[in-house]
Amino acid sequence: MTLVRLKLPAQRVEAAVAARKAAIAEDIAAALLADRARCADLVKLAAQATSLGVWFDAADAIRAGIPADEAREAVMSEAANKKDSCDD
């Protein structure tokens, strides 16, 4: 793919950049809000995991982009397995 660079007046370039930023600003804000909620859920999950006697590293999950529901399922599964092994 070849990119063609147009020679436009600086004012037009600035206007185009501003229009593009405005067009994606809501999407960026929504994505940031969703990711902050995911991070908060993972931090809460780490506390819950500790109370269940299960190790869960929220920082690793945040860095890896793991969805909160997926992490929650893994923690609950580990807690159930731990309980089952204690019952034997």
Phi and psi in degrees as GROMACS dihedral restraints (atoms count N, CA, C in turn):
[ dihedral_restraints ]
;  ai    aj    ak    al  type     phi  dphi    fc
    3     4     5     6     1  -104.3    20    10
    4     5     6     7     1   128.6    20    10
    6     7     8     9     1   -93.2    20    10
    7     8     9    10     1   135.6    20    10
    9    10    11    12     1  -106.0    20    10
   10    11    12    13     1   126.6    20    10
   12    13    14    15     1   -98.4    20    10
   13    14    15    16     1   118.2    20    10
   15    16    17    18     1   -85.0    20    10
   16    17    18    19     1   143.1    20    10
   18    19    20    21     1   -94.9    20    10
   19    20    21    22     1    95.8    20    10
   21    22    23    24     1  -109.8    20    10
   22    23    24    25     1   154.7    20    10
   24    25    26    27     1   -60.6    20    10
   25    26    27    28     1   146.1    20    10
   27    28    29    30     1   -54.4    20    10
   28    29    30    31     1   -36.4    20    10
   30    31    32    33     1   -63.2    20    10
   31    32    33    34     1   -40.6    20    10
   33    34    35    36     1   -68.5    20    10
   34    35    36    37     1   -38.9    20    10
   36    37    38    39     1   -63.1    20    10
   37    38    39    40     1   -46.7    20    10
   39    40    41    42     1   -60.7    20    10
   40    41    42    43     1   -40.1    20    10
   42    43    44    45     1   -65.8    20    10
   43    44    45    46     1   -40.5    20    10
   45    46    47    48     1   -66.4    20    10
   46    47    48    49     1   -41.6    20    10
   48    49    50    51     1   -63.8    20    10
   49    50    51    52     1   -43.5    20    10
   51    52    53    54     1   -63.7    20    10
   52    53    54    55     1   -40.4    20    10
   54    55    56    57     1   -64.8    20    10
   55    56    57    58     1   -40.3    20    10
   57    58    59    60     1   -65.8    20    10
   58    59    60    61     1   -43.3    20    10
   60    61    62    63     1   -61.1    20    10
   61    62    63    64     1   -43.1    20    10
   63    64    65    66     1   -64.6    20    10
   64    65    66    67     1   -37.1    20    10
   66    67    68    69     1   -67.1    20    10
   67    68    69    70     1   -32.1    20    10
   69    70    71    72     1  -103.1    20    10
   70    71    72    73     1    -2.9    20    10
   72    73    74    75     1   -58.6    20    10
   73    74    75    76     1   -44.0    20    10
   75    76    77    78     1   -64.8    20    10
   76    77    78    79     1   -40.4    20    10
   78    79    80    81     1   -63.8    20    10
   79    80    81    82     1   -41.5    20    10
   81    82    83    84     1   -65.1    20    10
   82    83    84    85     1   -44.1    20    10
   84    85    86    87     1   -62.1    20    10
   85    86    87    88     1   -41.9    20    10
   87    88    89    90     1   -65.7    20    10
   88    89    90    91     1   -40.7    20    10
   90    91    92    93     1   -65.3    20    10
   91    92    93    94     1   -41.7    20    10
   93    94    95    96     1   -64.3    20    10
   94    95    96    97     1   -42.4    20    10
   96    97    98    99     1   -61.4    20    10
   97    98    99   100     1   -44.4    20    10
   99   100   101   102     1   -64.0    20    10
  100   101   102   103     1   -41.2    20    10
  102   103   104   105     1   -70.3    20    10
  103   104   105   106     1   -35.7    20    10
  105   106   107   108     1   -62.6    20    10
  106   107   108   109     1   -40.7    20    10
  108   109   110   111     1   -64.2    20    10
  109   110   111   112     1   -40.9    20    10
  111   112   113   114     1   -61.3    20    10
  112   113   114   115     1   -44.5    20    10
  114   115   116   117     1   -63.8    20    10
  115   116   117   118     1   -42.7    20    10
  117   118   119   120     1   -62.7    20    10
  118   119   120   121     1   -41.5    20    10
  120   121   122   123     1   -63.0    20    10
  121   122   123   124     1   -39.3    20    10
  123   124   125   126     1   -67.9    20    10
  124   125   126   127     1   -36.8    20    10
  126   127   128   129     1   -66.0    20    10
  127   128   129   130     1   -43.0    20    10
  129   130   131   132     1   -61.8    20    10
  130   131   132   133     1   -40.8    20    10
  132   133   134   135     1   -62.6    20    10
  133   134   135   136     1   -36.2    20    10
  135   136   137   138     1   -61.2    20    10
  136   137   138   139     1   -41.3    20    10
  138   139   140   141     1   -65.5    20    10
  139   140   141   142     1   -42.0    20    10
  141   142   143   144     1   -64.5    20    10
  142   143   144   145     1   -40.7    20    10
  144   145   146   147     1   -61.1    20    10
  145   146   147   148     1   -42.5    20    10
  147   148   149   150     1   -59.7    20    10
  148   149   150   151     1   -42.6    20    10
  150   151   152   153     1   -67.6    20    10
  151   152   153   154     1   -21.9    20    10
  153   154   155   156     1   -91.5    20    10
  154   155   156   157     1    -2.0    20    10
  156   157   158   159     1    78.6    20    10
  157   158   159   160     1    24.5    20    10
  159   160   161   162     1  -115.9    20    10
  160   161   162   163     1   139.2    20    10
  162   163   164   165     1   -84.5    20    10
  163   164   165   166     1   129.0    20    10
  165   166   167   168     1  -144.6    20    10
  166   167   168   169     1   123.1    20    10
  168   169   170   171     1   -99.0    20    10
  169   170   171   172     1   101.5    20    10
  171   172   173   174     1   -62.3    20    10
  172   173   174   175     1   -38.9    20    10
  174   175   176   177     1   -61.3    20    10
  175   176   177   178     1   -43.4    20    10
  177   178   179   180     1   -63.8    20    10
  178   179   180   181     1   -41.8    20    10
  180   181   182   183     1   -65.3    20    10
  181   182   183   184     1   -39.5    20    10
  183   184   185   186     1   -64.0    20    10
  184   185   186   187     1   -48.7    20    10
  186   187   188   189     1   -61.1    20    10
  187   188   189   190     1   -36.5    20    10
  189   190   191   192     1   -80.1    20    10
  190   191   192   193     1    -9.4    20    10
  192   193   194   195     1    74.6    20    10
  193   194   195   196     1    23.6    20    10
  195   196   197   198     1   -69.9    20    10
  196   197   198   199     1   129.9    20    10
  198   199   200   201     1   -64.5    20    10
  199   200   201   202     1   146.0    20    10
  201   202   203   204     1   -59.2    20    10
  202   203   204   205     1   -40.8    20    10
  204   205   206   207     1   -62.9    20    10
  205   206   207   208     1   -39.8    20    10
  207   208   209   210     1   -65.4    20    10
  208   209   210   211     1   -43.2    20    10
  210   211   212   213     1   -65.2    20    10
  211   212   213   214     1   -42.5    20    10
  213   214   215   216     1   -61.0    20    10
  214   215   216   217     1   -42.7    20    10
  216   217   218   219     1   -62.2    20    10
  217   218   219   220     1   -41.2    20    10
  219   220   221   222     1   -65.8    20    10
  220   221   222   223     1   -42.5    20    10
  222   223   224   225     1   -64.7    20    10
  223   224   225   226     1   -45.7    20    10
  225   226   227   228     1   -65.5    20    10
  226   227   228   229     1   -37.8    20    10
  228   229   230   231     1   -64.2    20    10
  229   230   231   232     1   -43.7    20    10
  231   232   233   234     1   -63.7    20    10
  232   233   234   235     1   -40.6    20    10
  234   235   236   237     1   -64.5    20    10
  235   236   237   238     1   -41.1    20    10
  237   238   239   240     1   -65.5    20    10
  238   239   240   241     1   -41.7    20    10
  240   241   242   243     1   -63.8    20    10
  241   242   243   244     1   -39.6    20    10
  243   244   245   246     1   -65.4    20    10
  244   245   246   247     1   -41.1    20    10
  246   247   248   249     1   -65.4    20    10
  247   248   249   250     1   -43.0    20    10
  249   250   251   252     1   -62.1    20    10
  250   251   252   253     1   -39.5    20    10
  252   253   254   255     1   -71.3    20    10
  253   254   255   256     1   -28.6    20    10
  255   256   257   258     1   -74.6    20    10
  256   257   258   259     1   -29.7    20    10
  258   259   260   261     1   -75.1    20    10
  259   260   261   262     1   -20.4    20    10
